[in-house]
Amino acid sequence: MEGSSAADCKKKRWARGDSNARPSPCKGSHCLFSASNRSTPCHNQLDHSPFAPQVLSELALPFTLDELKGYAERRKYGLTKYSIYWLNRAQKDIWESTGGTISKEKIDALRRFVLKKYSSEDSHVKVFGFAKAFLKFLTKARLDTRYYAFEVFLERPRAIKERNNVTSRIVTKEDIENVIAHIHNAEKAGLISSRRAQLYTAFILFGAYTGQRSMAMMAKLRVRQFKEAMQSNKPCVEVQSSRDKIKMQHYVPIHPDVIEALQPLIRGRSDDMQMFEYSSFVMWIKRAKIPLTRIATHFTLGDLRKFAEQYGDVIGRDQSNRAYIMTHGVSGIDWKHYKHPLPENVYDVYMRQLRDVELSE
């Protein structure tokens, strides 16, 4: 009896209020939350605890300009001038909007500032992405996870977009011919020098015939690469993996019309000079505002790559040859483990389909 009495006592002591009609722990004089114990602090009374939850809207965390600049400098290593330019802009926007304080008010101000200043969604991605990465850096550098919590206020606005199965940007052969004609007319009018007209025309022809990325690859090409290529009966420019956007080493055939345009530009130039003056050309194109024929917008250098893809469908280009030259759509198993086109074969297939294509008079 004594054993059973002790067992019953123990059972009553630990019984839960919702378990099979056993007595609740709050019944009796030893209730944890009884009136006599309410004045005693405990770990469940969060409003009196030193570890009470904090609200982001009430926090203000500091950082220094040196921290921001130092982080940006580390990010710049190995990047292109264009990427560095955007890092500098993002760094400036963050400091001007926050003034060295991370708070909901300051982050909201940064978000409003960026959305108002930049109309392009790509620009929003660049600035917000850098800001989130900087918050993550502060979290690690200052051993304080509260910094990165503020990234929740840097979400981009979500807009319902109509899904297009094909691109709405159409670039035709007439568009390329029109751009070249516009360059020649600008030369005749004395708006650009004869030398610049030759450089701009060569850039358009090489980009249209090959579909290379204008900024990521063509802007990096050197005179030496074309001199070496033109010494061959089947001229192809070798693009090292370090100079390609997707880090793929490949060969780019040079069309006879491109060779004709390049020959006067190569003579007398040192091997290490850039083949094309990309920076001046891209600014000239922006100012020229050359209209496209099928859509109500202006030509950009990125349209050269679109033309090569779209016109390739018109003339029935070999898909494998086109994908290799443009380094586009080459992430499959067949490219990684089986295909390895030789430069002479790349040139032969390319010329069979584009030899008779003329983009300039």
JOVEN-V7700 format. One line per field, one symbol per residue. phi: phi as a letter, one per 20 degrees, with the letter a starting at -180 (. if undefined). A space follows every 10 residues. Layout:
phi: ???
//
This chain:
phi: .fffffffff fffdfefddl mffffeeoed ffdfgfdfee fbfeeffdef dffddgfdeb debdffffff ffffffgnef gfffgfffff ffffffedmn cdbfffffff fffffefdee ffffffffff ffffffffgf fdlbffffff ffedfffedf dfedfcfeed cdffffffff ffffffffem fcffffffff fffffffffd mfffefcffe fdggffffff fefcfceedf gfddfemdfb ddfdfgffff fegfeefmdf fefffdefgf fffffffflf feedcebdfc fffffffgff ffffemffff fffffelcmd efffffcceb fegfffffff ffddgeecdb f
//
